Amino acid sequence: MTSTSSYSGGRARARTMPLAMAMALLCLAIISGGCEGCTNDERGALLDILRELFYNDDLSPGWNTSTTTDCCLWGRVTCNSPAGRVTGLDLSRSEPVASSSRLLNTTMFLPLQELQELHLSRLKIQGCKPGAGFEVWSKLEKLKILDLSYNDKLMESAIPSLVAIVSLRSLFLNGNDFSSNLTIQQLSIMKLDTLDIGNNDIQGTIPTDICNMRDLQVLYLSDNLLFGEIPSCMQNLTSLRILGLSENNRLIVKFPSLLFAKLTSLEKLSLVNNSLEGVLSLSSLQNHRQLTKLELASSGNNFHVQTENPATDLPAQIQVLVLRNCNLNGNSGIVPSFLLHQHKLESVDMSNNNLSGNFPSWLIENNVNLSHLVLGSNSFAGPLLPSKVHTSLQWLDASSNRLSILPVDINITLPNLSYISLSGNSYMGNFPSSFSYMNSLQYLDLSYNNFLDDIAAAFVGNMSNIIGLKLSGNHFYGSFSPNILLPAVKHLLLSDNEIAGKIPEKLCDSLILMTFDASNNKLTGPLPTCISALSELAILNLRGNSLAGSIPSEVCGLRKLVFLDVSENNLSGPVHCLPDLCYLHMSRNRLNGTFPIPLYSRNNIYTMDLQENQFSGVLPKLIGKSFPKLKVLLLKDNMFEGTVPNDICSLKYLRLLDLSHNRLSGELPLCMNIMGSDDSLFDFQPGFGTFPVLFNVIGLPDQEEFMTKGRQDNYRGNILNYMTGLDFSSNQLKGSIHENIGGMKWLRALNFSENNFDGSIPQSLSNLSYLESLDLSHNKLAGQIPSELAALPSLAVFSVAYNNLSGPTPGIKGQFITFDQSSYEGNPYLCGPPLLSCSEAPSVPELEENKEDDKVDDIILFGCSAMFYMVGFWTSLGVLYFKTSWRWSWFSAVDKFSDFAMLKLAIYTRNIRITN
């Protein structure tokens, strides 16, 4: 094929020739494919690539040679015109491919010599085949744009070979699993104008090498694990138009800063959820005349944005503005005045700033293109709506304010709203019927207000478009209409109300329902058996009702169910079948039978709460192998018996274990120090897929109950990431408490009370530096309390009451200064603060015990001697009485012995006299 420059010369000559001659020369110039465009080599290469990447026809429209051989007419292919050479190829997927990771054959692309743009996103490319790394593409001398984003398992070791592609100007590596900041450093020698390496797991500081990339116009490092301060030398990247550093919680940005003040070419600056510090005066951005997107949100509370005194009037017309959690104007409540002069706003988020006064409806009036307005967690009052109809606004979040009057004509003034959150305000009265007639409305959150109405009123009118409805935390009463119809609903949250009656079977017609939360109401009756029709159901929360009957086996057909909570009801009977859940809560019912979870390999369950039921039998011997991801196991107050299986040590992710108030016996496994040794599965936030932010449904955060510090507490949300504990109390366990318990350094609560443990208290417990509660009371422990326990820095609750302990207490050292006599009662031979001093206390129990033992031995010896003497004496008399010959012999012997003794005594007496 002729080069593009040759073709250009041909086109110039064609101006002086007849049209037919020009067309003939054009066809001759484009050989290997004729006037159709797309050479045979390129067509063959594309088909090879298609086969290599397992593409289907629906993802590559027109890639069918029987329809056309001109690959320039195929979908996802871009050609230059009129030469017909392939210049662009987009093979990206909107969703990741289902196949396993693959190695890419880079040489297949070499026939595409005019290729300028290549997109290979979400193809699970792991790397390149041996001997053909990314450096092969250095032969594609016109390749400028390369997209390898979201390949998930792309090997970081393959990235340095990209440096060889000197023609590259834009490189997209976002959404992979990179972890080293060395990758950024290696790429810093490239002459790129766009680098996106965001949404990875890159740890470390931002390398100063990046300051050498003077041609950079777009840089995304968002969604990583970067920390430390931003290199000051980045102020030299004066060509930067877009800088994204968001979602690096430990990345420190200190203000005032020359860095951003000097980057006057900036059009978009994103610093959301970083560790912002100091005071930023928006007047420092007055030279940024091209600025259209400004996103600032601190992960802490040490950042302040000042827009007044003096008032700032930015010359730029902002389109996207985020000033979230910025202590705006020193929490004075003043809405930034520069917004009065902004007329191109499309999205505004000023939530969590304690702004006050009337709701700034003028923001809506002044900006006809405004589509997103987020002003939650402030103190706004007054009217909500603008004075005239606004058709652009789609997203309105005014949650957690002081709004109390809901306009009745919101469906007229804001007709195109699809997303409304007014939760956490002071609205009262009936459910506003205007919402039922908003044709565009898809998500509505009116939770935690004071609405008082029959729940049936919420489902009157046109609700056919509603995808998500959240009415939790109000005073809705009555029962569901038996004809309830929500064909499009995916998320229905009605918790914390007063709804009574049965769950209507008509609800099972909502075939795409994913979330149903009706917890803490007054629902009665059984779980409907039609529930198996809800094939998309992921979250089912019916906690705190009065449901009765058994758990229907149809629940087992809910293959996508990951969260089930039916705690605090009146359910009874055995549990015959459950799906492969991640979060299971069935506490405080009357369920019975043996351990209810099917034991099969690689179960995905994370939390299991079966407390306060009537389950019996033994614990599964293969509990660790059956539930390898288990983090919470709560079996308190059942009737489980037998020993604690050794396989429980295999639960390496365990955080909370409560086996108290059962009938367990025997000794604890020696391997318990292995349990909970891995904290890599530390996040308790349920991953249910993509849920709207409005519902915070990532989730229904998991909630667990655990006894610690002498009280039963609920732990939910992020606190679950830190709460850890073991409770074996009120069983029949025996043996010693092993020293290896001291290896469980993650423990915060440990309760072995009310068992039959003996031996001494392990000194190794002093290694549990996080321990806050330790209860060893009501056992048979002996010996002294290890003084090393006084070094535990966080110990708040301690009891060794009612054992056989002796010797001095740890005294008033460290945390032990806070413990009174109740921590030691029932041990009469303990002494020292807060008990009697050791000089006043009874003797050491070991010595007293020895004296008692000696007395007993003396009594036994005396008794035995007396018994043998009496038996011998009376036996001898009896024999002499009945045996005459023996009696005469005995008396004769006694006479002879007496005569002999008297003679000896007389001789001894005479000798003494002679001597004197």
Order of alpha helices (4+ residues) and beta strands (2+ residues): alpha-alpha-alpha-beta-beta-beta-beta-beta-beta-beta-alpha-beta-beta-beta-beta-beta-beta-alpha-beta-beta-beta-beta-beta-beta-alpha-beta-beta-beta-alpha-beta-beta-beta-beta-beta-beta-beta-beta-beta-beta-beta-beta-beta-beta-beta-beta-beta-alpha-beta-beta-beta-beta-beta-beta-beta-beta-beta-beta-beta-beta-beta-beta-beta-alpha-alpha
